[in-house]
Structures are given as structure tokens and as C-alpha cells.
Amino acid sequence: MMNFRTVLLYILLLLFAANVQAKVIKNIETEDADIEVRVFPAEGNVLLLGFPCDEGKSIAEERTAQSLSEDGVEVWMPDMLGGFMLPKVRSSLADIPTETITAIIAEALKTGKKVYLIASGPDTELVLRAASQWEAEDHEPVAGAILMFPRLYKDTPVPGEVPEYVDAVGKTQLPIMLLEGGRTPNRWGLNTLSNELQKSGSDVTSKVIPKVRGYFFKRQDANRSEDVVTSQMAGLIKVSLFYLGESEI
Amino acid sequence: MYKQIYLSILLLTLSVLSQGMVHAANLKPVTNEVAAPSLTLKDLQGDIHDLKDYRGQVVLVQFWATYCGPCRKEMPSMNKMMSKMGDTPFKILAVDMGESEAEVRPFVEEVKPEFTILMDEEGKSIEDWRVFAAPSNFIIGPDGNIKYTLFGGVEWDSDELVDKLKALAK
């Protein structure tokens, strides 16, 4: 016979399971490709649309997405590389049509939720490219973008010279939150990047996450600080949404 | 036939190896008269170093960090370079990019650099010198102007590099 404590535990687990909605796979048909989207549904009014470009991997991102959905933030993770059968290399980004990304943004906005974009590393170029095209087409606006350790230099910066950025930088008015690791030389480029992004009217906020390197949540050799921040990434993203003016989280 | 295959593999290997190294040819000459920005920082002993006090010498100003793999790898070759430069008036000022003394000391005790490590926890000089990647190197001539820049890890004790820096001192 079950004791009171066991019964209570079962009740709590059932209540928890009722609130947590499982990941679902959604296929979005665009003109160029069928894109598989991992959807972490939530009841709230905020939808976070990420471009992991990872051919179905990204374990830390999935855990974060699950955690966010439990907190009421819906997360969509489209597999852009898989959709176009592209290899996981930086040059593949150029082969992803902007129209395909904007088609996914349109689909996300159909939910009636406020849509925020998120990407990391070189994938941040896709967000900026899509945002500027979306604005040019005069649609219902996207609420903002979170760029985690953006890698937006056109080439390796020459010492002593202002770096040149990819063409998508400085073309959108989207409010932007920049996150960068404290243990990467790129943190010293945050001001310059912010200035470039602001030239087109974006309201840009930047924060340095102390004691972590870039790509901290993708690293095999993660140190203790990086493990801790990875485990708290959902909170970090919620704080970023707050900085972008989101009050419904 | 086997000899040809062996030679092809050997040539391919040499080609791949040479691509992984940065040569003196990667030194980017600065042709205009560009004065080095000011640089006044403390070393790990607390002594202040001012770049302008080294006027008349060739100075390698390097921006590095302990988390930067290529920076860690090339430091022993900087030690060897110091001895290869012999009597040439030459100084290395290696500026750590924004780390604390507690982070830098263990690395310094391991590598034992025979040159000056400068600390810039606030990153002021990093902005002044427009450094956006590590390691970033500036070769300053005896006149205080920037003669070359170089990004990336390099074998600093290569004869080609040492000769180029010695030539600057003449």
C-alpha cells in the first residue's frame, strides 16, 4: 500500500506533466524547401524563433527551449541546414534564401504571439538578413532579436583597423540584445558592433557574460562556469527578452 | 609508380603543413606614417611601462589572453626569439586582454615568459589599439611608428621573422 508521501509525489508528477507540453515537429513548406521545425509549445503570448542550423543536434538549446516552454515562452527551432541539405559549415549560410526565413517568420506570426528572433555565432547573420527584408516588405513587425556571441566580421579583423561586417549589419531597425562571453576577444568588439547596428535605427543593448567563452553551450571542454551558465540559459534568455521590452514573461 | 605516389603524399603533406603556419610574409606592412597609440600599463610586479620610454628600440606589442589557444602555443617561440634577437635593441610588451592577475599568473608560472607581460583588466588599451581578435600583433619601429601588423599564431623564432625585425632596428 502506498504511503501518503508516495501519493503526494505521484500527484505532483501528474500536475507537472499536465503543464509541460512535449516537443512537436512541424513542417513548414516554403517555395524553396520543406523546413522541419521543432516546436516547444507554450500557453504564453511570446514566441522565440531560433535558427539553430544544426541538422537536428543542439542538445543544450533543446533543454533551454523545453525550460522556456515550461515558463510560458513558446520556442520554434527550424532546421535550416537540414531543409536545404547543406553541410554544417559557415559558407552554407549564404545558400539559405532570405525568403525561406521570412516565410517561417510569417508562419510564426500566424500564432498571434509576439515573435522574437534568436541565433548564435555566424547564424546571427540570417536573423539580421531576414529582419531587414521583413521590414522592407512592410509586414506586422517582429518584436526583437537576441544575438548570442554574434560572429559578423566579413574577414578576420586586421589589428589596428575597424573591422568590416557582413552586409546584413546595419540594415534593420529591430531592437537587438547582444550577448557575448567575457573570455573571448570578441567582447572588445561589442561597442563597435553596437554602433554599426544602431546606424539603421536599432535600439541595441549588449551584455557580457563573465567567465565564459564564445559557443560556451556547444563546447566539449566546457569549464564549471560554462556549465553553470548553460544550465541557466533559459533565465539568461528571459532576462534578454526583458531588456528588449518584453513584460509578459 | 610507388615512388611517384610517395612523392605526391610528401608534397601534399608539406603543403598542408605550410598552410597551418603563419610566415613572416603574413606581416602586413603599414606603409603610411602611423604613430603607435599610447600604452601605459602595469606589469605583474606592479611596475609601470610606457611604450614611449622604448623609443629607439623595435617593440613587439602583442594583445593576448590565456583562453586564446594560438597565444598559448606561440609564447615559447617568443622566448626563443628574445635570445635570437641578440644585441638588437628589442622589447616585447605582451598585453593581456582583460583578465585578472589570478587568471594570468598560473599561465605565466608555467610558460615563464622572458618578456614583459602587461595587465589591462579594464581593456582601455584594447579599444585604443583597435584590437578585435587575439593574438593581435603590432611591430613598432624605433621612430615610434607602426611598421607591421600581424594577426594569428606564428613561430616568432623563425629566421625570416627575426631577420625582418633586426632590419627594422638598422
Chai-1 contact restraints between the chains, C-beta under 6 A:
chainA,res_idxA,chainB,res_idxB,connection_type,confidence,min_distance_angstrom,max_distance_angstrom,comment,restraint_id
A,T156,B,F151,contact,1.0,0.0,6.0,A-B,restraint_1
A,P157,B,F132,contact,1.0,0.0,6.0,A-B,restraint_2
A,P157,B,A133,contact,1.0,0.0,6.0,A-B,restraint_3
A,P159,B,S136,contact,1.0,0.0,6.0,A-B,restraint_4
A,P159,B,F138,contact,1.0,0.0,6.0,A-B,restraint_5
A,P159,B,T149,contact,1.0,0.0,6.0,A-B,restraint_6
A,P159,B,F151,contact,1.0,0.0,6.0,A-B,restraint_7
A,G160,B,R130,contact,1.0,0.0,6.0,A-B,restraint_8
A,G160,B,T149,contact,1.0,0.0,6.0,A-B,restraint_9
A,P163,B,F132,contact,1.0,0.0,6.0,A-B,restraint_10
A,R183,B,Y67,contact,1.0,0.0,6.0,A-B,restraint_11
A,P185,B,A133,contact,1.0,0.0,6.0,A-B,restraint_12
A,P185,B,A134,contact,1.0,0.0,6.0,A-B,restraint_13
A,W188,B,G123,contact,1.0,0.0,6.0,A-B,restraint_14
A,W188,B,I126,contact,1.0,0.0,6.0,A-B,restraint_15
A,G189,B,F132,contact,1.0,0.0,6.0,A-B,restraint_16
A,R213,B,Y67,contact,1.0,0.0,6.0,A-B,restraint_17
